[in-house]
Amino acid sequence: MAGRQRQSRGRAAGRVVLPALLLCLWCRAAAERIRYAIPEELGRGSLVGPLARDLGLSPAELPARKLRVAAAAKRQLKYFTVSGESGNLYVSERLDREEMCGESASCSVSFEALVQNPLNVFHVEVAIQDVNDNSPTFSKAALHLEIGEWTLPGARFPLEMARDADVGSNSLLTYQLTGNPSFTLAVKESPDGSKQPELVLERALDREKQSSFELVLTAVDGGDPVRSGTVQVRVNVTDANDNAPVFGKSVYEARVRENVPAGWLVLRVRATDADAGSNGRVSYSFGNVPDGVRALFSVESDSGEVRTAGPLDFEEKSKYSFSLEARDGGGLVAHCKVQIDITDENDNAPDITLLSVSSPVPEDAPSGTVVALVNVNDPDSGENGQVWCELSGEAPLSIVASSGGSYKVVTASALDREQAAEHRVTVVARDRGSPALSSRAALVLEVSDVNDNAPVFEEAAYSAYVAENNAAGAPVLRVRARDADAGANGRVSYWLAGGSAGAAGAAAYVSVEARSGAVYAQRSFDYEQCREFAVAVRAQDGGAPARSSTATVRVFVLDRNDNAPRVLWPAAGAGTAGAAAGAAAAPFEVVPRSAAAGYLVAKVVAVDADAGRNAWLSYELVQAAEPALFRVGLHSGEVRTARAVSERDAAKQRLVAVVKDHGQPALSATATLHVVLAESLQEALPELSERAAGADSPAELQFYLVLALALLSALFLLSVALAVLARVRRAGPPAVLRCLGAQRFSVAGAAFPADFCEGTLPYSYNLCVAPGRAVAEGAWLPPPPPLPSLPAEELVGGEPCGKRSPSSSAGAGEPPADPDAPQVCKPARPLSLSLSQPHAQGGGL
């Protein structure tokens, strides 16, 4: 392995700064340059140096850091490669210093080493050291000299210099000449350090004795091991050409712009010869020059004009140096040196190379994050090679200069993928030449998503209207939330989060589909039980950590006409044949025959559990014995006389009213009301008895059979009681029977206490009987005296039965009852007038 050099700005500072830079959160260009030196001609796979170790990377870090090499000039990448396993730098192609750098005294290859996670760049320079792999060469196989026999000893004749492609000590040449007593070799050192061999005549020549000489000139370099090259020197001894050509200058210099067309005059050399005739005619030609010089320049043999023969490129070579010779007709030769400097023109636009692009970059990357490394190279020199860069395009990015012609593209502000998923900018590089040249390179930066947006419902609160009696599982509505994020971060799922009854209570009413947000009813709703409820629906995305939002769904249950009106008064069960009180307990109203038109008979009271129009009730009289006698209020339900009651009207009236709601379809109920036309309650009793006697319906017959059975049982029990009583009376009246008096009926007036209940105004009657006297079996009770006409207030608010009314009187022919005798009260059934009907065979009340 070749020797390796590493140069840093400070050994101690380098050991501290380098690890800090490698561990920095955001990438920064390294401040030092890694240097290696290797000899040329190394074979493929030869080790250059442990690059990863010199960068402070351990073998375990290499897979994640992804060490690689990059360069603006692509041709430089073909020489070296980095092992992904060991991180060592190896030679990937044979290195020929002469081919790479020509005659330059120093030769090196520069490139960048890139690492990822975090992104960082290091500048690496590999110096190519010369080895003595080239021998000195002469442009001609033989050198021909013509020397006149009159030439005096000590005359010098310049010989062609050998050329060695190596540099340094490997190109230092010494010359040797094969032994000959007539000639020796002298070396003349030029101002530029080159050595010019010269043939020195040691003694006079005699053409007649020897007309030619064969000499060998050897050039030896200073390498180790040494290399040499030879050329034959043939000397012909001639007559009378005693003046050699002489150049006006030993060194000719010229400057020419690059890219001048072929045939462009560079300079003109001139040599003079004092001889006459053909011996004084001078021709010009190249000396020992490389083939590359002959391809770029030409020499006019007669005029000595040096012109361009091919395109000149300052970037390839900025200076050419070669020798020209002038030969007269007699064979004498003179040499001069030509130096041509190539001046630079701004003919190269900057070359932009994207060394690394960190795409995609997360949208939460902080400002100043490095997203790309750009290398800009302009092979021109001076101001023509000075470059500045900028970004073109609307994007939150900026470009900052780094070392070694590199630039960093960094974020200038926060990124937002929801506003722009990618940013397209153009890197523009311009030089400072005149006119300025520029280059452009497109940079596309994708922004990766992070979960920075919570789902947003289309509405903050939803309202749904569902008619009652819906089927379980019926759709209620669909909620929708949108998440501006992408992928799993934008995938929204729904569930119930609570409500007016809590999350558990809400689940009993509705459910929500997790993916679609559809809300379904879990059961059939009943408007009469629940008119509205609210649930909270939560939308959550699939990010980590997840984000969520909540919307309120308020469900209003719409009423349907599913409840028929319910009659509170008169009670529907009171008039049925199967009621416990029998047919005799049917409710009735007493209307005096003196009642005028508009007299309030009763009020039909009904309710409807529905709401709105479904609960609006209307009343209609559908059946009456005298349809013209009664009317019912359409909305009030009040039954009033439509005209004055006449003597021709039947004493018993049966009215049937229908109660309808306003639903679609309408539902109804009926109420049956019995009306007795009589001036008083006593006058109405015979009508009621006739009504009971004339009842021939199967229901009434069944009632009477049950009543007869009950009477027989009562008679049996009464017989047993009388037998026991007779036996007891023989022994003396017990204290328990002292309350029995002689008076059969109480003289207290009847009282009608108020007893209000659900429905229209009800009437309740209490019948008070004093058990003082026995009634002969089979005898009718004597009719009571007519009741006094009392106001409704006194009728409703009468005194209780246990209190003797001062206005009451005893029955006809009966003494007043004992005031101390106890009173037995039997209240009637509420909501109806309950009187015991006289038995067909004369039973008592």
C-alpha positions in Angstrom: 0.0 0.0 0.0 1.2 3.4 -0.8 2.1 6.0 1.8 -0.8 8.0 3.1 -0.8 11.6 4.2 -3.5 13.4 6.1 -3.4 17.1 6.5 -5.8 18.9 8.8 -6.0 22.5 10.0 -4.9 21.4 13.4 -4.2 18.0 14.8 -5.7 18.6 18.2 -8.6 20.7 16.8 -9.3 18.1 14.1 -9.7 15.3 16.6 -12.3 17.3 18.5 -14.1 18.9 15.6 -14.5 15.9 13.4 -16.6 13.7 15.8 -18.7 16.7 16.6 -19.4 17.3 13.0 -20.2 13.7 12.4 -22.7 13.6 15.2 -24.3 17.0 14.5 -28.1 16.8 14.1 -28.0 18.7 10.8 -25.4 18.1 8.3 -22.5 20.5 7.9 -19.6 20.5 5.5 -16.4 19.3 7.0 -13.8 22.0 7.5 -10.8 19.7 6.7 -9.6 18.0 3.6 -8.6 14.3 3.7 -5.4 13.8 1.8 -3.8 10.6 0.5 -0.7 10.1 -1.7 -0.2 7.0 -3.9 2.2 6.2 -6.7 1.0 6.0 -10.2 0.5 2.7 -12.1 -1.1 1.0 -9.1 -3.2 -2.0 -10.2 -7.0 -2.2 -9.9 -8.1 -3.0 -6.3 -5.1 -1.4 -4.7 -5.7 0.2 -1.3 -5.6 3.9 -1.1 -6.5 4.4 2.5 -9.0 3.6 5.3 -11.4 6.4 4.4 -14.1 5.4 6.9 -11.7 5.2 9.8 -10.2 8.6 8.9 -13.7 10.0 8.9 -14.4 8.7 12.4 -16.9 6.0 11.3 -17.0 2.6 12.9 -17.7 -0.5 10.8 -21.1 -0.9 12.6 -22.1 2.6 11.4 -21.3 2.0 7.7 -24.6 0.4 6.6 -26.6 3.3 8.1 -24.3 6.1 7.0 -24.0 4.9 3.4 -20.5 6.1 2.7 -19.9 6.9 -1.0 -17.8 9.1 -3.3 -19.1 11.8 -5.6 -17.5 14.4 -7.8 -18.5 17.2 -10.1 -16.2 15.9 -12.9 -17.5 12.4 -13.7 -14.2 11.2 -15.1 -12.6 11.5 -11.7 -15.0 8.9 -10.2 -13.7 6.2 -12.5 -10.4 6.0 -10.6 -11.6 5.3 -7.1 -14.3 3.4 -5.2 -15.3 2.8 -1.6 -16.0 -0.6 -0.1 -19.4 -0.7 1.5 -18.3 -3.3 4.1 -14.9 -1.9 5.3 -15.1 1.7 4.2 -11.6 1.6 2.6 -10.8 3.6 -0.5 -9.6 1.5 -3.5 -8.2 2.1 -7.0 -10.8 1.1 -9.6 -8.7 1.9 -12.7 -5.0 2.1 -13.6 -3.5 5.5 -12.9 -1.2 7.0 -15.4 0.1 10.3 -14.1 1.4 11.4 -17.5 -2.0 10.8 -19.1 -3.9 12.5 -16.3 -1.8 15.6 -15.6 0.7 15.8 -18.5 3.8 17.8 -17.6 2.4 19.4 -14.6 4.7 19.3 -11.6 1.9 18.2 -9.3 -0.9 15.8 -10.0 -3.9 15.1 -7.7 -7.5 13.9 -8.0 -10.2 15.6 -5.8 -13.6 14.3 -5.0 -16.2 14.4 -2.2 -17.0 11.6 0.3 -20.7 11.6 1.3 -22.3 10.1 4.4 -26.0 9.9 5.3 -28.1 10.0 8.5 -27.2 12.8 9.0 -26.0 14.1 5.7 -22.4 15.3 5.6 -19.7 15.9 3.0 -15.9 15.6 3.2 -13.4 16.7 0.6 -10.8 14.1 -0.3 -7.7 14.7 -2.4 -5.5 11.9 -3.7 -2.0 13.0 -4.9 -0.6 10.9 -7.7 3.2 10.5 -7.3 5.4 10.0 -10.3 7.3 6.8 -10.9 10.1 6.4 -13.4 8.0 4.6 -16.0 9.1 6.5 -19.0 12.5 6.4 -20.8 14.1 9.4 -22.5 13.2 9.5 -26.2 14.4 11.3 -29.3 12.1 12.4 -32.0 14.4 11.0 -34.7 16.1 7.7 -35.0 19.3 9.5 -36.3 20.7 13.0 -36.3 22.5 14.2 -39.4 25.2 16.8 -39.2 27.3 18.3 -42.0 30.6 19.7 -40.9 33.1 21.4 -43.3 36.6 20.2 -43.2 37.7 23.8 -42.6 35.9 24.0 -39.3 38.3 24.8 -36.6 38.5 22.6 -33.5 36.3 23.8 -30.6 33.3 24.5 -32.8 30.1 23.5 -31.2 27.1 21.9 -32.9 23.7 21.7 -31.0 22.1 18.3 -30.9 18.5 17.5 -30.3 17.4 17.3 -26.7 15.8 14.1 -25.5 12.3 14.2 -23.9 11.2 12.4 -20.8 7.5 12.4 -19.9 8.2 11.9 -16.2 8.6 14.8 -13.8 10.9 15.8 -11.0 14.1 13.8 -10.6 12.8 11.2 -13.0 13.0 13.7 -15.8 16.5 15.1 -15.1 18.6 14.0 -18.1 22.3 13.5 -18.6 23.9 12.8 -21.9 26.7 10.5 -22.9 28.5 10.2 -26.3 30.4 7.1 -27.5 34.1 7.6 -27.5 35.7 9.3 -30.6 38.9 11.2 -30.7 37.5 13.8 -33.1 34.4 14.8 -31.0 33.4 15.3 -27.4 30.0 16.1 -25.8 29.2 19.3 -24.0 26.0 20.3 -22.2 24.6 23.8 -22.2 22.1 24.6 -19.5 19.1 26.7 -20.6 17.5 29.4 -18.4 14.5 27.1 -17.8 16.8 24.4 -16.4 16.8 22.2 -19.4 20.2 20.8 -20.7 21.1 21.2 -24.4 23.7 18.6 -25.7 26.3 20.0 -28.0 28.8 18.2 -30.2 32.3 19.7 -29.8 34.9 19.3 -32.6 38.2 18.4 -30.9 40.5 18.3 -34.0 40.4 19.3 -37.6 38.7 17.1 -40.0 40.1 15.9 -43.3 37.4 14.8 -45.7 39.9 13.0 -47.8 40.9 10.8 -44.9 37.4 10.2 -43.3 34.2 11.6 -44.9 31.8 10.6 -42.1 31.5 9.6 -38.5 28.9 7.3 -36.7 28.3 8.4 -33.1 25.8 7.3 -30.5 24.2 9.9 -28.1 22.7 8.4 -24.9 20.2 10.3 -22.6 19.9 9.0 -19.1 17.2 10.1 -16.6 17.6 10.4 -12.8 15.1 7.8 -11.8 15.6 4.7 -9.8 16.2 2.5 -11.6 17.6 4.7 -14.4 16.1 4.7 -17.9 17.9 5.7 -21.0 17.4 6.4 -24.7 19.8 6.6 -27.6 20.0 8.2 -31.0 22.6 7.9 -33.8 24.6 11.0 -34.8 25.9 10.8 -38.3 28.4 13.5 -39.2 29.3 14.1 -42.8 32.4 16.1 -43.6 31.7 18.7 -46.3 33.3 21.6 -48.0 32.7 25.4 -47.7 29.5 25.9 -45.5 31.2 27.7 -42.7 28.2 29.7 -41.3 25.3 28.1 -39.4 21.9 29.8 -39.1 21.4 32.1 -36.2 18.0 32.8 -34.5 17.2 36.3 -33.6 16.0 35.1 -30.1 16.8 32.0 -28.1 13.3 32.0 -26.7 10.2 33.2 -28.5 7.1 33.9 -26.4 3.5 34.4 -27.5 0.0 34.6 -26.0 -3.1 33.3 -27.9 -6.7 33.0 -26.9 -8.2 29.6 -26.7 -10.8 28.6 -29.3 -9.1 30.5 -32.0 -9.7 29.0 -35.4 -7.2 26.7 -37.1 -4.6 28.6 -39.1 -4.4 31.4 -36.7 -1.0 33.1 -36.7 0.6 32.7 -33.3 4.1 34.1 -33.9 7.0 34.2 -36.5 10.6 33.0 -35.8 13.5 34.2 -37.9 17.0 32.9 -38.4 19.7 34.3 -40.6 22.6 32.6 -42.3 25.7 34.6 -43.5 26.4 32.1 -46.3 25.3 32.7 -49.8 23.4 30.5 -52.1 22.0 27.3 -50.9 24.2 27.4 -47.9 22.4 30.6 -46.7 18.9 29.4 -47.5 17.2 28.6 -44.1 14.2 26.2 -43.6 12.3 25.8 -40.3 10.8 22.7 -38.6 9.9 21.3 -35.3 12.6 19.9 -33.1 11.9 17.0 -30.8 8.4 17.8 -29.7 5.5 15.6 -28.6 2.9 14.5 -31.1 0.3 16.6 -29.3 2.2 19.8 -30.2 2.4 18.8 -33.8 -1.4 18.3 -33.7 -2.1 21.8 -32.4 0.6 23.8 -34.1 2.3 24.0 -37.5 5.5 25.7 -38.8 5.9 27.2 -42.2 9.2 25.9 -43.4 10.0 29.0 -45.5 8.6 31.9 -43.4 9.0 30.5 -39.9 5.3 31.3 -39.0 3.8 29.3 -36.3 0.1 28.8 -36.7 -2.6 26.9 -35.0 -3.5 23.5 -36.5 -6.2 22.4 -34.0 -8.4 23.8 -31.3 -6.7 25.2 -28.2 -8.4 24.6 -24.9 -7.2 26.4 -21.8 -8.9 23.9 -19.5 -6.8 21.1 -21.0 -3.5 22.9 -21.1 -2.7 26.5 -20.5 1.0 26.6 -21.7 3.0 24.9 -24.5 6.7 24.9 -24.8 8.6 23.3 -27.7 11.7 23.7 -29.8 12.2 24.8 -33.4 15.2 24.3 -35.6 16.5 26.3 -38.6 18.6 24.4 -41.1 20.6 25.9 -44.0 21.3 24.3 -47.3 24.6 23.1 -46.1 23.1 21.1 -43.3 24.0 23.4 -40.5 21.2 23.6 -37.8 20.3 26.2 -35.1 17.7 25.7 -32.4 15.3 28.1 -30.5 12.6 27.6 -27.9 9.0 28.7 -28.3 6.7 29.3 -25.3 3.0 29.8 -26.0 0.6 30.8 -23.2 -3.1 30.1 -23.8 -5.4 32.8 -22.4 -8.7 31.7 -21.0 -12.0 32.7 -22.4 -15.4 32.2 -20.8 -16.3 29.3 -22.9 -17.5 26.9 -20.2 -20.8 27.2 -18.3 -20.8 26.1 -14.7 -21.3 22.4 -14.3 -24.0 21.6 -11.6 -23.9 18.2 -9.9 -26.5 17.1 -7.3 -24.3 15.2 -4.9 -27.1 14.2 -2.6 -30.8 14.8 -2.2 -32.7 13.9 1.0 -36.1 13.3 -0.5 -38.6 12.9 0.9 -38.1 15.2 3.9 -40.6 15.2 6.7 -42.9 18.2 6.9 -42.0 18.8 10.5 -38.3 19.3 9.7 -37.0 22.4 11.4 -35.9 25.4 9.5 -32.3 25.1 8.4 -32.5 21.4 7.6 -30.1 20.4 4.8 -32.1 18.7 2.1 -29.5 18.6 -0.8 -25.8 19.0 -1.5 -24.9 20.7 -4.8 -21.4 20.9 -6.3 -20.7 23.6 -8.9 -17.6 23.5 -11.0 -16.4 25.9 -13.7 -13.2 24.8 -15.5 -12.5 28.4 -16.5 -10.1 30.5 -14.6 -10.1 33.9 -12.9 -13.5 35.6 -13.0 -14.6 33.3 -15.7 -14.4 30.5 -13.1 -16.0 32.3 -10.2 -19.5 31.0 -9.7 -22.5 32.0 -7.6 -25.7 30.1 -7.2 -29.3 30.8 -6.5 -32.7 29.0 -6.4 -35.4 29.9 -8.9 -39.0 29.0 -8.0 -41.4 29.5 -5.2 -40.4 27.2 -2.4 -39.5 27.5 1.3 -35.9 26.7 0.4 -32.6 28.6 0.3 -29.1 27.8 -0.8 -25.9 28.6 1.1 -22.3 28.3 0.1 -20.1 25.7 1.6 -16.4 24.9 1.1 -14.8 23.5 -2.0 -17.4 24.8 -4.5 -20.2 23.0 -2.7 -23.6 24.4 -1.8 -26.2 23.3 0.7 -29.9 23.6 0.0 -31.7 24.1 3.3 -35.2 24.7 4.4 -35.9 28.4 4.9 -39.2 28.0 6.8 -41.5 25.3 8.0 -42.8 22.8 5.4 -46.5 21.9 5.1 -47.3 18.8 3.0 -51.0 19.7 3.0 -50.2 22.9 1.1 -47.5 21.5 -1.1 -46.6 17.8 -1.4 -43.5 18.6 -3.4 -41.4 21.6 -4.2 -39.8 22.1 -7.6 -37.0 24.6 -7.8 -34.2 25.2 -10.2 -30.6 25.6 -9.1 -29.1 28.4 -11.2 -25.3 28.8 -11.4 -23.7 31.8 -13.1 -20.1 32.7 -13.5 -18.6 36.2 -13.5 -17.3 36.2 -17.0 -18.2 38.6 -19.8 -20.6 37.6 -21.1 -21.7 35.5 -18.1 -22.6 31.9 -18.7 -25.1 30.0 -16.6 -26.4 26.5 -16.0 -29.6 25.1 -14.5 -30.5 21.9 -12.7 -34.0 20.9 -11.6 -34.4 19.9 -8.0 -37.5 18.1 -6.9 -38.1 17.8 -3.2 -40.9 15.6 -1.9 -42.4 16.3 1.5 -43.4 13.3 3.6 -46.4 13.5 5.8 -46.5 13.6 9.6 -49.7 13.4 11.6 -50.1 17.1 12.3 -53.8 17.5 11.3 -56.7 16.2 13.3 -59.9 15.0 11.5 -62.3 17.9 10.9 -66.0 17.2 10.6 -67.9 18.9 7.8 -70.3 20.2 10.4 -69.7 20.8 14.1 -73.2 19.6 15.0 -75.5 17.3 13.0 -79.3 17.1 13.3 -81.3 14.1 12.2 -85.0 13.6 12.1 -86.3 10.1 12.5 -90.0 9.2 12.5 -91.0 7.0 15.5 -91.7 3.3 15.1 -88.7 3.0 12.8 -87.2 -0.4 12.1 -84.1 -1.3 14.1 -81.0 -0.9 12.0 -82.5 1.9 9.9 -80.0 4.6 8.8 -80.2 7.9 10.6 -77.6 10.0 8.9 -73.9 9.9 7.8 -71.2 12.0 9.5 -68.1 12.7 7.5 -64.7 14.0 8.7 -61.8 14.9 6.5 -58.2 14.6 7.5 -55.7 16.6 5.4 -52.9 14.1 6.1 -52.1 11.2 3.8 -51.9 7.5 4.2 -52.6 6.1 7.6 -52.4 9.6 9.1 -55.5 10.6 7.0 -57.5 7.4 7.4 -60.4 8.3 9.6 -62.5 5.9 11.8 -65.6 6.7 13.8 -67.1 5.6 17.1 -69.5 6.9 19.8 -67.8 9.0 22.4 -70.9 9.8 24.6 -73.9 12.0 24.5 -76.9 13.1 26.6 -77.0 9.6 28.1 -73.3 8.9 28.1 -71.4 6.6 25.8 -73.0 3.5 27.1 -76.5 5.0 27.0 -76.0 6.4 23.5 -75.0 2.9 22.3 -78.5 1.7 23.2 -80.0 4.2 20.8 -77.7 4.4 17.8 -74.5 2.8 16.5 -71.9 4.2 14.0 -70.0 2.3 11.4 -66.3 2.7 11.9 -65.2 3.3 8.3 -68.1 5.1 6.7 -69.4 7.2 9.6 -73.0 6.0 8.9 -75.2 6.2 12.1 -77.9 3.5 12.5 -80.7 3.2 14.9 -80.3 0.4 17.4 -84.0 0.1 18.2 -87.4 1.5 17.3 -87.9 4.9 18.8 -91.1 6.0 20.6 -91.9 9.7 20.5 -94.0 9.4 23.6 -91.0 8.1 25.6 -88.1 10.0 24.0 -88.5 13.0 21.8 -84.9 13.8 21.3 -81.4 12.8 22.3 -77.8 13.7 21.5 -74.8 11.6 21.0 -71.1 12.5 20.5 -69.3 10.9 17.5 -65.5 10.9 17.6 -63.4 10.8 14.5 -59.8 9.5 14.9 -57.1 9.1 12.4 -54.6 6.3 12.1 -51.5 8.3 12.9 -49.1 7.8 15.8 -49.9 9.5 18.0 -53.5 9.5 16.8 -55.5 12.8 16.6 -59.2 13.0 17.0 -62.2 15.5 17.0 -65.7 15.2 18.2 -69.1 16.2 16.7 -72.5 16.3 18.3 -75.3 14.4 16.6 -78.8 15.5 17.8 -81.5 13.1 16.8 -85.1 14.4 16.9 -87.9 11.7 17.0 -90.8 12.7 14.8 -94.3 11.9 16.0 -96.6 9.5 14.2 -100.2 9.0 14.8 -99.9 5.7 16.6 -102.1 6.5 19.6 -105.9 6.7 19.5 -107.6 9.2 21.7 -108.4 7.9 25.2 -111.7 8.9 26.8 -111.3 9.9 30.4 -115.0 10.8 31.0 -117.4 9.1 30.7 -115.2 6.1 31.5 -115.3 3.6 28.7 -115.5 0.6 31.1 -118.4 2.1 33.2 -121.0 1.3 30.6 -119.9 -2.2 29.6 -121.9 -5.2 30.5 -119.0 -7.0 32.0 -118.2 -4.3 34.5 -118.2 -5.3 38.2 -121.1 -3.0 39.0 -123.2 -4.4 36.2 -125.4 -2.7 33.7 -127.2 -0.8 36.5 -123.9 1.1 37.2 -123.8 2.8 33.8 -123.1 6.6 34.2 -125.9 9.0 33.4 -126.7 12.7 33.7 -129.9 14.2 34.9 -131.2 17.1 32.8 -134.2 19.0 34.1 -137.0 19.2 31.6 -137.0 23.0 32.1 -133.5 23.2 30.7 -133.2 25.8 28.0 -131.0 25.6 24.8 -127.3 25.6 25.6 -127.7 23.8 28.9 -124.4 22.0 29.8 -125.2 18.4 30.1 -121.7 16.9 30.5 -118.2 17.3 29.2 -116.5 14.5 27.3 -112.9 14.6 28.4 -110.3 12.8 26.2 -106.6 12.9 25.8 -104.2 11.8 23.0 -100.6 10.7 23.8 -99.4 12.0 20.4 -98.2 15.5 19.7 -99.0 18.3 17.3 -101.8 17.7 14.8 -101.9 14.1 15.8 -103.1 15.2 19.3 -105.6 17.8 18.1 -109.0 16.4 19.1 -112.4 17.1 17.6 -115.7 15.8 19.0 -118.8 14.8 17.0 -122.1 13.4 18.1 -122.8 10.3 16.0 -125.7 8.7 17.7 -128.6 10.1 19.7 -132.3 9.3 20.2 -133.1 12.9 19.5 -130.3 14.2 17.3 -131.8 17.7 17.3 -131.9 17.9 21.1 -128.2 17.7 21.8 -125.0 19.0 20.3 -121.3 18.6 21.2 -118.6 21.2 21.0 -116.2 20.5 18.1 -113.1 21.3 20.2 -114.4 21.5 23.7 -116.3 18.2 24.0 -119.1 19.9 25.9 -122.5 18.2 25.5 -125.2 20.9 25.5 -128.9 21.0 24.6 -129.4 22.3 21.2 -132.9 23.4 22.0 -135.2 23.6 25.0 -136.3 20.3 26.4 -140.0 19.6 25.8 -142.5 17.2 27.3 -142.5 15.2 24.2 -138.9 14.2 24.5 -138.2 10.7 25.8 -137.1 10.6 29.4 -134.1 8.4 28.6 -131.5 9.5 26.1 -128.5 7.6 24.9 -125.7 9.7 23.3 -122.7 8.3 21.5 -119.9 10.8 20.7 -116.8 10.1 18.6 -113.4 11.7 19.4 -111.1 12.0 16.5 -107.5 13.3 16.2 -106.1 15.0 13.1 -103.4 12.5 12.3 -103.0 10.7 8.9 -104.8 8.4 9.1 -107.0 9.7 11.8 -107.7 7.6 14.9 -110.8 7.8 17.0 -112.6 6.6 20.2 -116.2 6.7 21.3 -117.9 7.8 24.5 -121.4 6.7 25.5 -123.4 9.0 27.8 -126.9 8.2 29.3 -129.1 11.2 29.9 -132.3 11.2 32.0 -134.7 14.0 31.5 -136.2 14.7 35.0 -136.6 17.6 37.3 -135.0 15.7 40.2 -133.1 12.6 41.1 -136.1 11.0 42.7 -138.1 11.5 39.6 -135.3 9.9 37.6 -135.2 6.7 39.7 -138.4 5.2 38.1 -137.0 5.8 34.7 -133.9 4.0 35.7 -136.0 1.1 37.1 -137.9 0.8 33.9 -134.7 0.9 32.0 -133.4 -2.0 34.1 -136.6 -4.0 33.8 -136.8 -3.5 30.1 -133.3 -4.7 29.6 -133.4 -7.8 27.5 -129.9 -7.9 26.2 -127.8 -11.1 26.9 -125.4 -9.1 29.1 -128.3 -7.8 31.3 -129.7 -11.3 31.6 -126.4 -12.7 32.7 -126.2 -9.9 35.2 -129.6 -10.7 36.7 -128.7 -14.4 37.0 -125.6 -13.5 39.0 -127.6 -11.1 41.1 -130.2 -13.7 41.9 -127.6 -16.2 43.0 -126.1 -13.5 45.2 -129.6 -12.7 46.8 -130.2 -16.4 47.6 -126.8 -16.6 49.3 -127.6 -13.4 51.2 -131.0 -14.8 52.3 -129.4 -17.9 53.6 -126.8 -15.9 55.5 -129.6 -13.6 56.8 -131.6 -16.5 58.1 -128.6 -17.8 60.0 -128.0 -14.4 61.4 -131.6 -13.9 62.5 -131.6 -17.3 64.2 -128.4 -16.3 66.1 -129.9 -12.9 66.9 -133.1 -14.3 68.3 -131.2 -16.5 70.5 -129.1 -13.7 71.7 -132.1 -11.5 72.4 -133.6 -14.0 74.7 -130.6 -13.5 76.8 -130.7 -9.7 76.6 -129.7 -7.2 74.0 -126.0 -7.0 73.5 -124.2 -3.7 73.6 -123.3 -3.9 70.0 -127.0 -3.7 69.1 -127.8 -0.6 71.2 -127.2 1.5 68.1 -130.3 0.1 66.5 -133.2 2.6 66.8 -136.8 2.7 65.7 -136.3 5.1 62.9 -135.8 3.5 59.6 -134.2 6.3 57.7 -131.9 9.1 58.5 -133.5 12.6 58.5 -130.2 14.0 57.5 -130.2 15.6 54.1 -128.2 14.0 51.3 -124.8 15.5 50.7 -122.9 15.5 47.5 -119.2 16.1 48.3 -116.9 17.0 45.5 -114.9 14.1 44.0 -112.9 15.3 41.0 -110.9 12.9 38.9 -109.4 12.6 35.4 -112.1 13.6 32.8 -115.0 16.0 32.7 -116.8 17.2 35.9 -117.9 13.9 37.7 -120.7 13.5 40.2 -120.5 11.4 43.3 -123.5 10.6 45.6 -123.4 9.3 49.1 -126.6 7.5 50.3 -127.0 7.5 54.1 -129.3 4.9 55.8 -129.9 4.6 59.5 -130.3 0.9 60.5 -132.7 1.7 63.3 -135.8 0.0 61.9 -136.4 -3.1 59.8 -138.3 -3.0 56.6 -140.9 -5.7 56.0 -139.7 -8.1 53.4 -141.4 -7.5 50.1 -142.5 -3.9 50.8 -141.3 -0.9 48.8 -139.8 1.9 50.6 -142.1 4.9 50.9 -141.0 7.6 48.5 -139.0 10.3 50.1 -140.2 13.9 50.2 -139.1 16.0 47.4 -135.6 17.3 47.7 -135.2 21.0 48.0 -133.7 22.8 45.0 -130.1 23.7 46.0 -127.5 25.6 44.1 -124.7 23.7 42.5 -122.2 25.1 45.1 -124.2 23.7 48.0 -124.9 20.5 46.1 -121.1 20.0 45.6 -120.0 21.3 49.0 -122.7 19.7 51.2 -122.1 18.5 54.7 -121.0 14.9 55.4 -123.3 12.2 56.2 -122.3 11.9 59.8 -123.6 15.4 60.5 -127.3 16.2 60.9 -128.6 18.9 58.6 -131.0 21.3 60.1 -133.1 21.4 56.9 -133.6 17.7 56.8 -136.8 16.2 58.1 -138.0 12.7 59.0 -140.0 10.6 56.8 -143.9 11.0 56.7 -145.4 9.7 59.9 -142.0 8.7 61.4 -140.6 10.2 64.6 -137.4 11.9 64.5 -134.4 9.6 64.8 -132.3 9.5 67.8 -129.7 12.1 67.4 -127.2 9.9 69.1 -127.8 7.0 66.8 -124.8 6.2 64.6 -124.9 6.8 60.9 -123.8 4.2 58.3 -122.5 5.8 55.0 -122.0 3.9 51.8 -120.2 6.1 49.3 -121.0 5.5 45.7 -118.4 4.6 43.1 -116.5 7.5 41.7 -117.2 8.9 38.3 -120.8 7.5 38.2 -124.1 7.5 40.1 -124.5 4.2 41.7 -128.0 3.4 43.0 -129.4 0.0 43.9 -132.4 -0.7 41.6 -135.6 -2.1 43.3 -135.9 -5.8 42.9 -138.7 -7.0 40.7 -140.3 -8.6 43.8 -140.1 -5.5 46.0 -136.6 -5.7 47.4 -135.2 -2.8 49.3 -132.4 -0.5 48.2 
